């Protein structure tokens, strides 16, 4: 964990215009298997647009515009975006021992998708935790965003989708099958730290930050 946090500091990752916040499903067991399964009390059944129904955890990432992960946290697969974000912002504002993976408070706004919608939530997050959220209103809102604004937001948030893909496929996060909480935590920290370390190496070599393929092969 200390190495991950050191890399965030070394890369000056939070000196940026925004941090993109989004969640992704991480399977830990075949959802069709019977029994309580592994990680009881943490992993459960949830829905992912990418995976469909799956058993596992829901991983929340904060990512800067160049792809550096500035913080992360996870909950059960059935967890909704809003309560997961609430916990994330709270831990960033009021750090707790053993939960340092969320990182430091952002120095800029968070950009999010409609999964984090809710003006009441946004107001509470700002007043309580100092977390400013840029989120499109519902399409049936009395003050909907123009298509150009929605397209802009989708464009700046694309970086977090790219990072999800790196973790899931390049670093094989989707194939992990941890049986204990400590094992899951160790795997998550290792892969997130490796992601940021590859960015640091590419910086030293003058290469694009997210050009990982030949680094990992090497």
Buried (B, 14 or more C-beta within 10 A) or exposed (E): BEEBBEBBEBBEBBEBEBBBBBBBBBBBBEBEEEEEBBBEEBBBBBEBEEBEEBBBBBBBBBBBBBBBBBBBBBBBBEBBBBEBBBBBBBBBBEBEEEBBBBBBBBEBBBBBBBBBBBEEBBEBBBEEBEBEBBBBBEEEEEEEBEEEEBEBBEEBBEBBBEBBEBBBEBBEBBEBEBEEBEBBBEBBBBBBBBBBBBBBBBBEEEBEBBEBEEBEEE
